[in-house]
Amino acid sequence: MDIRLIQGVAYLGLIIFLTFILYGYIIHLYRSEKKGKRNYEKYGKMALDDELTSPPVEPLEEHTKESR
Amino acid sequence: MQNPAIEYDYTVAKWFSYLAILFGIIGMGIGVWIAFELAFPELNYVAGQYSLFSRLRPIHTNTVAFGFTLSGIFATWYYVGQRVLKVSMAESKFLMAVGKLHFWLYFIGALLAVGSLLLRYTTSKEYAQFEWPFDIVVVLIWVLWGISIFGLIGIRREKTLYISLWYYIATFLGVAMLYLFNNMEVPTYLITGMGDPFHSVSMYAGTNDAMVQWWYGHNAVAFVFTVPIIAMIYYYLPKESGQPVYSYKLSLLSFWGLMFVYLWAGGHHLIYSTVPDWMQTMGSVFSVILILPSWGSALNMLLTMKGEWGQLKENPLIKFMVLASTFYMLSTLEGPIQSIKSVNALAHFTDWIPGHVHDGTLGWVGFMIIAAIMHMAPRFYKREIYSKKLLEMQFWLQTTGIVLYFSSMWIAGITQGMMWRAVDQYGNLAYSFIDTVTVLHPYYTLRGIGGLFYFIGLFMWAYNFYKTMTASKAIEKEPQFASPMAA
């Protein structure tokens, strides 16, 4: 088979695969919110309440405890 | 609870802000000059070989892209990075030293690199003209920035990385990859022992070289003019307006969409060239798809202002940012239209292309950096912005400048394209090249005047910034949202 044809088909295949991944991501975002696993919108506060003394939206310590 | 005595340290952010203003004035000053050279060719010879358009044009593009824009990106990173990670650079002596070294190496490297272009050391690859010794300096600068980014992330208090940081990280990784691959070159002196030690040849040849070059060239637009500017607007617009991002989920989705699509669109620079046809088509298709993530970010920003449009009237910084977002929408619609094959047949090599580039760079990149630096100024110096009126005047003058620039280039470009392809009944070309030059002269003059307006606006910005730093009324505490400004 011609190398250029293989390249073209592989390219198309890759795009279709990545499109599925991208749509999968949208579903993942909405599903996690619906199940109450995460609230993405609260992260918007990070830009507004960004004093050094203000409490983090999600402190790093909690994260390390969770992962232990 | 952290030590209340520690404050955010803006030293490096301030230094890069000064550089952004300096390089903005130098880069755009040269831009205005060469715009007038196109309208009045005798200006080419005022300083012998050093004032020729061909010598100055790369200095213009490199200074605005890698001088003005990168300084703006670094200034905002050293500000936004600390704030959204809730950690001060003063907490790490190492990161502070890296930041300062980053600044000085960048400043000295940038001056030497610009000097090398003036002395005609060039690889002749567009936006990648610096010869190999400067490429090595660029890599060192970039590594220092990387240490700063990941070092600060390493000592953060906030677990989740705010969306702006995703964009800064993408800028870092994207440019690193693009720059390394496109600048693979062989220093000829080291191999042959002859010729100029600065000279090199690309490791790629012919069509391959063109493909790598435009994969780089287009993505330099992506990762210098788009991605880090989105990083800025996702922080500064919400912060200045006091409104959280309209949809954080949309910001995440647009991020991945942009990363997924942008890297494939470079082929549109090589339509009707020797690259494989399917690749040209893919370049077009991906460029059109690129509208979706681009407009996703831009609409997210406009919707952030929902219910708060009154601020547009009251606050000139909001004006700059909302118009920046609007220009982003305009140029990300215009670019895909130009990449459609049949449109490209008319538009390619015409003045419509610089017209397109400049409504993006002047309107989107320039306005966003101006607004970001003016937002930071009262926080840097604990003083209110010196003059709201001056900021308003700058906004309207520069907006008029941009409109003059792109409208004259639209007309010039389409006229030029139509004249080049016009044939008589026997298939002979209807016009010679000089016919187009004569017709285009008034539009070239208009473009120069538009650029001059924008350039004058830069001095208003510099003056306002300087007076804010030195003579403006002191404020007791850092403003939370809208930047305080004297009438």
Interface residues (C-beta under 8 A of the other chain):
Chain A: R4 Q7 G8 Y11 L18 L22 Y25 I26 L29 Y30 E33 Y40 E41 K42 Y43 G44 K45 M46 A47 L48 D50 E51 L52 T53 S54 P56 V57 E58 P59 L60 E62 H63
Chain B: M1 Q2 P4 I6 E7 Y8 R83 V84 K86 V87 S88 R156 R157 E158 K159 T160 Y162 I163 S164 Y234 Y235 P238 K239 G242 P244 V245 S247 Y248 K249 L252 L253 W256 G257 F260 P276 W278 M282 E478 F481
